[in-house]
Amino acid sequence: SVQDVAVDKREFQTFVETMKAKENVKMIMRGLQSTAPEIYEAMVAERDIYMGRGLDEMGVNIKDKSVENTVAVMGMAHVDGVE
């Protein structure tokens, strides 16, 4: 039941802030890659390639237009793979 998994609000906020730290995300991704490489490949690596290619293609397609910048919003786990 929901009551069985009740979490203190401050503990949850601390957990979320810890998870948002880039070094912690990198550590978790390395752990996922080593313990479950197939899951890592499907959930992270393949999506990194897809997003990177999409951004590259978008840059080519709008190169001659009056667009100076492109902004992409993605999860922190994907930033290193797409950069």
ABEGO torsion letter per residue (X at the ends): XAAAABBBAAAAAAAAAAAABAAAAAAAAAAAAAABAAAAAAAAAAAAAAAAAAAAAAAAAAAABABABBBBBBBAAAAAAAX
